[in-house]
Amino acid sequence: MAKTIKKGAGDISPENLKKVSRDYEAAKADKDDASADMSEVLKRAEAVHGLHKAAFKSAFKLKHADPGKRADFLRAFDSYRHILELDDQPDMLDSAPQQAAAVH
């Protein structure tokens, strides 16, 4: 019978622990590769299409959130945006032509 190591909430044999460690290491390597691929997709979209990475990541996270939690977040965000007067700030790019026209 395999000797077990008792630690924390569970018991695991040394052989199983080693297998879990190998499997976890392989999964982590796959995750690291996937993260690099995801990062490259966003970098390319930022350069080619002008993607705003932070806004995209937030929208993507919300897309995959529980519908109730998403609705709660958006309701609160809209309220905070109004209270903090975030919509009242003019977009610099929208006002640039008006300022340029006023100079000439």
C-alpha positions, 0 to 999 in steps of 0.5 A: 500500500502506498504511503500517504502524506497527510496535509491540510484538508486531504490525503494524497499518495506521493505517486498521485501528488507527483502525477498531479504536479506533472499534469498541473505543470503541463496545464500551466504551460498550455495556459501560458501559451494561450495567454501569449496568443490572447495578448497577441490577438489584442495587440494586433487588433489595437494596431490594426483596428484601434481597439481599446484593450481595457474597454474590450477586456471589460466588455468581454468579461461582462459578456461572459458574466451571469446575466443578473450580475452583469445587469447589477454592474451596468446599473451601478456603473451607469449611476456612478458615471452620471454622479461623477459627471463622466459623460459631461467631459467633451471628447478631445477629438470631437472638439478639435475641429471646432477649436481649429476653426475658431483659430482661423 
